[in-house]
Amino acid sequence: MLNDAEHVLIAREVKARTGALITREMCGSASVRLQPLARREGFGSVPELIAAARIRPDGALWNAIADNLAQSETRFFRDRQNFEQIRSTILPEAMNRRGHERVRIWSAGCATGQEAYSIAMIVEEMRAEGRNAAVEILATDLSERLLDKARSGLYTQFEVQRGLPIRKLIAHFEKAGDLWRISDRLRASVRFERHNLMQHPGQFGQFDIIILAHVLTSFDQPTRAEVLERVTDVLAPDGAIVLGLGETLPEGFEALTLERGIARKIKTARVAAA
């Protein structure tokens, strides 16, 4: 268990690098999650790891600590109602607006990739039904460790059982020893890139649909508003941001309207701010 001084130090450094909050209640789990990193780096304990991070000037250990504490809770088709809305309404609307142009979807804070691959399955199934689903999927996360797993497309039995219907498992996966590997065609349909939500995503261009479910909960209220401001900047005028079921917009954030987990731009707010 981390002492108070170690908690304050870790919380400060992680927030500075990622915006994420490490509360006092999270200390026990944080200590457990950092033990493998401490061993790999040659330290006998997590406190020794923290002490070394304090004196090393390059910040590499702090970056590794932040990476290992990155939120990674995700699963296939999490918040099924949202994916049903994407399938039935949000994606078809975007396709109609775009015509022959590609619909661009961003899975922000994608962790190990299940969310992005869930979207890819929906797109492939729409194509099988004869819909001209020209879609580009970008998935980003701060953690290279999580992105490496996402790019591999390899998941445990437990991971594929969480939210993935058996018919989709059969259609899109193959057995790889004790693991399941998603099909090459789906892996090729998702581009995984590293991105810190504390930075502006302008380099990625504009998106029709942005998936931001259960990402904002890692931040305090001011940081949530800052992240949403940056994300909204790259949302198409008629686009949609998908939040987690039960999530709300930060107090005072007026650039979006929220209904049943789907946030859309308020055009008059943008005109007034101009």
N, C-alpha and C positions, 0 to 999 in steps of 0.2 A: 504494500500500500504506500502511495506517495504521501510525504508529509506536506504541510501547508505551503511551505516555501517552494517545494518542487512543483506542486500543483499550480501555484501562481505563475511560476516561470514557464511551465509547459503551456498553460492557457494563454499567456501573453504571446509566446512565440508562434503557436499554432494559429491564433487569431490573426496575427500580423501577416502570416503566409497564406492562409486559406479563408479567413473570415469566419471559420467555424468556432463554436463555443465548446470549451471543455469545462463542464461544471464540476463542482466539488463532488457531486454524487457519481460522476463518471470516473473518478480517480481509480477505483478498484479495477474496473474493466480496462482502463487505459494502461495501468501497470501490467496487467496480464498480456495485453496486446503488444506491449513493447519488449517483453522478455525475449522472444525469438530474435528481434533486432539486436538487443544487447549481446546475446550469445554470438550472433554472426559477426558483430563488430569486435568481438574479443573481450567483452566486459563481463564481470562476474555478477552484475546486478543492474537493474534499471537506474537506481541512483548514480551508479558509476557512469552509465551512459549519459545521463543528464549533466553530470559534472564535467564530462569531457566536451559535451556540446557547448557548454558555457565558455570554454577557453579556446576552442578551435575557431579561427577567424573566418573560414570560408563558408560557414553555415550549412555545410553538407549534412552534418548529423541532425541539425534541426529540421532540414528538409526531409530527411529519412523518417524522423519521428512524426512529422506532420503527415507524411505519406502513409505510415502504418496506422495512424489514427483516423484516416479518411473514412467517411461513412460509406459502407458497402452493402447495406441492407437493400436488396432488390429481388425481384422474382419475375418470371414470365407472366404477362397479362395481369400485373398487379393493378388493383382497382378496375376490375373487369368492365364496370359500367363506362368508364372513360374510353376503353378500347372499343367498346360497342359503339360509342358516339363517333369515335374516329372512323370506324368502319362504315357506319351507316350515314353519317352526316358531314363531319368535318373534312375528311379526305375527299369525298365526292364533290363537295362545294369548291374546294381548292382546285380540283381537277377541271371543273367546269370553268372557273375563272381563268385558269392558265391556258386552256385550250390544248395546243400542241406543245406548249412549253413544259419543262419539268416542274413538278411540285417539289419544293425543298422542305425537308423536315430535319429539325435539330433535336436530338436527345441530349440534353444538358445534364451534367453530373450522372453519366450513364453507368458508373461503377463497373460491374463485370459484364455488361452488355445485354442482359435479358430483355430490357425495355426496347432497345433498338432492334433486336432480333424479333421481338413480338410484332413491331411495326412491319418489318420485312416479310414476316409470314402473312400478314394481312394483305400487303401489296401483291405478293405472289398469288394468293388465293383470288384476289380481284382480277388479276391477269388471266388466271385459269378460267374465270367466268366470262372472259371476253372483253373486260374493261381495258381501255388503253391507259393503264396506270404507269405513266412516266414519272417516276419518283426518285429523288436523290436523298439519301439518308446520311446525315453526319451525326456521329456520337462522340461526345467529348467528356473528359474527366481530368482532374488534376493529377491523379495517381497513375504513374506508368505501370506500377505493379498490377493495378486493377485492369488497365488497358491491355496489358499483355495477355491476361486471362481472357478478356473479351475477344481479342483478335484470334486467339486459339480456337474459340468456339467449342471448347471442351467443358462439360458440366457433369457433376456427380448425379447419381440416382436421386439423391435428396433434392438437388437443385431442379431437375427436370420434373419432379413430382409436384413442385410448388407452383401451382397455377397453370400448368401446361396440360391440356386435354390429351388423352392417349392417342386420338386420331392425328393430332398435330405432331406428337412425338414420332409416330410411325411415318408420317409424310415428310418430315423435315430433318430427322436425325438418323444416325447410324451408330451402332455399338462400336466402341473403341476400347477394348479391354474392359476395365471396370467403369469406364466413363461413357458418356454419350457425346458424339461430335455433331454439330449442326452442319447442314449440307454446304458444300463448297459454293454453290450458287448464292445462298443466303449470306455467307461470310463475305463474298465478293460484292454484295449489294450494300454493305454498310462500311463507311469510312470512319475509322477511329483516329482521333487526334487529341493531343494533350491541350487542355485549356483551363486556366484559372478564372473562375467566375468573378474574382476581384478585378479582373482586367476587362476592357471593352472587347466584345467579340466581332468588331467591325470587319476584321480581316476575312471572316467567313461569308460575308455577303448577307443578303436578306432571306428570310425564311417565311413560309406560309404557315407552318405548324411548328411550335416549340414545345417539347415535353419537359416540364420542370417539376414533375411530381415528387413530393417528399424531399426536395432539395433545400428549400428555404427554411425548413425546420432546424437546420444546423446552425442558423445565424440568429443574431439578436435583431430586434425590430429595425433599427436604423440600417443595418447591413442588408436586411431583406429588401428594404425599399431601394437601396443603392443597386443591388443585383437586378431587381425588376426594372429599374430605370435603364440599365445597360441592355438587358435582354429585350425590352420593349423597343429600343432603338433599332434593332434588326428584325423586328416583326413587320411583315407586310401590312399595309393599311387594312386589309380585310382578313388578316390572319388570326390565329388562335393560339393561346398559351394554355397547355393542359397542366393543371395543378393536381395534387393528390385530393382524394375525396375528404371533405372536412377541413381542408386548408382554407385560410382566409387571406385577403390582401392586407398588407401592413397598414396601420392607421395613418391616414393622411395621404396615402398613395391614390392619386386620382386619374392616372393615365389609362387605367383599365376598368372594365366592369366585369363582375364575376357572377356566373350562374352555373350551378351544378358542377363546379370544378373546372369550368372552361372560361378563361379570361379573354376578353377582346378589347381592342383599342377603342377609346372614346375619342372620336375625331375632333369634336369641338374642343376638347382639352388641348389637343395638339395645336389647333388653330389659335386658341387663346394664348398659348405659351409662346407663339412665334413672335 
